[in-house]
Amino acid sequence: MTLVRVYLATTEGPTQVQSIVEEDPEVRSVVCRDGTSESLPISNAYDSFVRKPTGVVERHYGHRVFRMDVSSRISEGRSWQLGVFVAHALKAANRLASKADTPATVLWLTGEVRNDLTVAGVGHIEEKLANSSRLFTELAAAGIEVEAFIPTENGRPDDRVLAALPRTVRLRSVASVGEVCREFGLPDPLGGATTAVEIERPTGVVARGERGGHGPLAMATAVALVLGVPAATLWQGGLWDLWYWEKAGRFRDLGEALILAKDGDCRTCALATQVFQLTRHPHGGTEIGVGMVEHRAPAGGSCAQAVSVEIPPIADRAGVLPPSPVENLCALEYRLRFDGKRAALAWLVTAIGEKRERRLKDMRAQPGETVTVRYTLQAAQRTPGAVDVLAVGSSRESDQVTAWLRTLTTPEQF
Amino acid sequence: MTGIWHSMDKAGRRTAEAAFVALSTLDGMEGAASTRPSFGELWAFATGEAEMSDDLRRALDTDRRLAGDLDHLIERTALYRFPRVAAASSGAVETRDGEGFRIRLRPSRANVEHTYVSIEVAAELDEPPLALLAKGPGRWIKLPLPDAIDGVIQILVDSGSELVHALRDVHTEVYIR
């Protein structure tokens, strides 16, 4: 009997269904994280999904209360339902792989399940696929293929996302849970006849990179010929991921991968990063000039009489501004000058006052444009170390950078 | 300001709270050199979301008067106090019954190291229960409560936790806040 591992796709990355166990019928179903007593926020929704009359699991698999353990937090939404129903179907057939098992098959699913067991569309499909790329790559390296399922109602994902999927990921769309069950020899609760539909990868699309024939596959092949390493090894060793992450603005993933490659003993990873650094786009970043203006009240005077003084960055330390004495300081004005040759995006993160009140501004500017951001300090904020500012520039959009910068609160993190 | 806390109306409780805060502030002003925890700290633990600080816990271990103050404060501000389990009961307590409340302990079938604490709330309350307070041997344990669903509040805790030991002990006094 082949064991199947189930991953639930989330915007924070895939989470594995580790176990499903019947519980005391007198309690409510619960979703816990990784075997701990931490009940996740979706527990109440899971209970409703299981228990009759609102739920569908008890109706088809008999028991009304379960404890399900997953590898990481799922905070909200209903897109976990398709994967959870399939996990219950596998559990009923004694085929659900636990945390410790080595599965023969891996499933990756996202979709909401209606009461009639049809599958409703959900959000963030491309983001979920992209945020699962590391899992897909690791499984591919281990020779494990992934059967991925998304709702038919969502339509076809963006071609760029499809092109980025490893060949070991087979993506299909489904309109009902029965279509997934029949694919794996599980009883179809609906007894239907429709099948999952294969989603083909785009054809004739040049792979990532803006230099036509110098795309990643062509470059990997060229390097492989020089180094005597099979191109497929480089391809699966993470080179594709590095290009994709840089293109997608996922700088955090890119940074972590580069650090791992540098510090670890993954030979393929090291080769991939060397190739990446040789071929990365020359305009990957942007240049920001930083200036500051202090608005300071005269001794004994008020902010209405404030005098403005321009403060340049510290000599020989580009982009680093000197600290501002807080005495009589009314406001600080940051001037960001975009010196690159392309339109750029910038994020300005400021932590103000003892309570570290965080503010994040993101802005877009044209080459040569100067953007001004002003912070007026309240009396309570005029304490030493009152304001910390970090400016980050890029030529690309990046939700990941935005999300990361929102979490920074301390100067050390800056 | 007299009267039992839970018999006061909302205006009465707000006034009492203001009086306690004023007393606590006075404590802070007059007792600058005192290391005794303020009344405000006791109040925050007994009625709010605050956990017990290490300083307060140490003070309660050594200051009988302070410990008595906290006991009285919890008793007077609690929504409900469970009657003691009959002393003749043997073995561990799995259920505590009260007027309008029931606490049940159920070991998880899925994981023997975890226990479900279920609080059944029978009646409609003016305000939802916020915390469960249990006084084990010499110390208070506080468990913040999530919202009730269909009249039941369910929390999953470690079976070896202080809370489970306290709830299973016939000598433990239990309050709902």
Chai-1 contact restraints between the chains, C-beta under 6 A:
chainA,res_idxA,chainB,res_idxB,connection_type,confidence,min_distance_angstrom,max_distance_angstrom,comment,restraint_id
A,V21,B,A110,contact,1.0,0.0,6.0,A-B,restraint_1
A,E23,B,R109,contact,1.0,0.0,6.0,A-B,restraint_2
A,E23,B,A110,contact,1.0,0.0,6.0,A-B,restraint_3
A,D24,B,R106,contact,1.0,0.0,6.0,A-B,restraint_4
A,D24,B,R109,contact,1.0,0.0,6.0,A-B,restraint_5
A,V27,B,R106,contact,1.0,0.0,6.0,A-B,restraint_6
A,V27,B,Y116,contact,1.0,0.0,6.0,A-B,restraint_7
A,R28,B,Q154,contact,1.0,0.0,6.0,A-B,restraint_8
A,V30,B,L156,contact,1.0,0.0,6.0,A-B,restraint_9
A,S37,B,H114,contact,1.0,0.0,6.0,A-B,restraint_10
A,S37,B,L156,contact,1.0,0.0,6.0,A-B,restraint_11
A,S37,B,V157,contact,1.0,0.0,6.0,A-B,restraint_12
A,S37,B,D158,contact,1.0,0.0,6.0,A-B,restraint_13
A,S39,B,L156,contact,1.0,0.0,6.0,A-B,restraint_14
A,R67,B,A110,contact,1.0,0.0,6.0,A-B,restraint_15
